[in-house]
Amino acid sequence: MIGKLNHVAIVVPDLAAGSAVYRDTLGATVSDPVDLPEHGVTTVFVELPNTKIELLHPLGEASPIARFLENNPAGGVHHVCYEVEDIEAAAERMRKAGARVLGDIRIGAHDKPVLFLHPKDFCGTLVELEQA
């Protein structure tokens, strides 16, 4: 069912510093920051030949990743995102398999439908599915 790895998301305490590490130290192409108020985050995408790294920083006090950063002040890996052909079919399959779908399907950072799956159902890893 899952397709290619779309991205690995990393929460960072300082978006500019995180961007500089990937751009200046590792030589990657790094996007400009984009605020996503509906998700409570600011994102930067690091383009790699075979996937992307998404740098996440809280946007506002109600950000869902603010608590993650409180518990991990240096930041860290937040989730992995896999592509699926049909997000509705994927959600139904996950529910039938007993996996916990977190919230509703919504539009993600790439303007495509996404959903999240509970980490306790996926080897301790928060999983995002994005319609390809």
N, C-alpha and C positions, 0 to 999 in steps of 0.2 A: 504494500500500500504506500509506504513512504517513498519519496523520490530522493533527490539529492539534498545534501546539507546546504541550507540557504545561508545561515549565519550562526555564529556563536556570540552571545551577548555578554558583555563584561560591564559591570557597574564600576564607575570610577568616581573618586571624590573630587577630582579636578579635571573637567573635560578638556580644557586647553592643554594641560600637562599630558593627559592620556593621548590626545591627538598628536602632540609633539613626539612622543615616544615612537608611535607607529610611523609618522611622517619622516622625522629627522633622524631617528636612530635606526629604524628598520627599513626606511626608504619606500614606504608604501604610499599609495594615493589615498588621501583622506578627504572626505566630503566636508562641507561647511556644516556647522551645527544646525539642527532643525528642531524647533520646539513643537511638541505634540501635546497640547494642553488636555486633549481628551484622554490621553494615557498617563499624564502627569510626569512626562519625561522629556529631556532633550537628548537627541540622538546624533551620533556621528557614525558614518559607515566607512570602514577601512576596506578598500577593494583589494582582493587577492585574486590570483589567476583561477583558483578553483572554488572560492567561496568568499564570504565577507565576515568581518568582525564588526559587531555593533557595539559602540561605546555608549553607555547609558548614564545619565546623570539626573537626579531628581529635579522636577520642575514644580515648585510649590510645596507647601507643607503637607498636602494630602497625597503626595506622590506614593504610589505603591512600592517604590524601591527605596524610599527614605529609610524604612526600618531595616532593610537589607544593609544599607550603608552604615546605620547605627551599630549593627551587629558585626559588620566587617569594615572598619574604618579605612582600611587600605584598598577596599574594593574587592572584586573577584568575579568569577564566572557566575552568571545569573541564570541563563537558560541556553538551550540549543534549539534551533529552528529547522524543521524539515519541510520540504515541499510535498504537497499532495495535489492530485488532479482535481478532486471535488471535496471541498471543505465540509459540505453538508453530509455527504456519504461517509467521510472520515469521522465526523462527530457521532453519527449513528453507529458506526462500527465500534468506536471507542466505548460508547455507552453499553452496547450489547455485550462487549467483552468485559464489562465491569470497571472500566477505567473512569476516573472522575474528570469530567470536563469542567474547567473552572470558568464560570460566567458564560456569557453568550458569545456567539461569533460576532466579531466586529472588524472594522477596517484598521489594518496595521500600518507600520511606517512606510511600506512600499505601496500603499493605496490598494492593497489586496486583502481579502477576508482572512482572518486569523482566529485561532482559538488556542487556549492553553490547557495542558493536562497536568494533573497533580503529580508532584515529584515522588510521592510515596508509591505511586503506581508504575514508576519508570526508573527504578534503580537509584532513587534519590536525586533525580535530575528533573527540573522543571522543563517541560517540552512545549514548544510552540509549533503548531502546524499552520502553514501558510499555503493558500491556494496558488498553484503555479500559473 
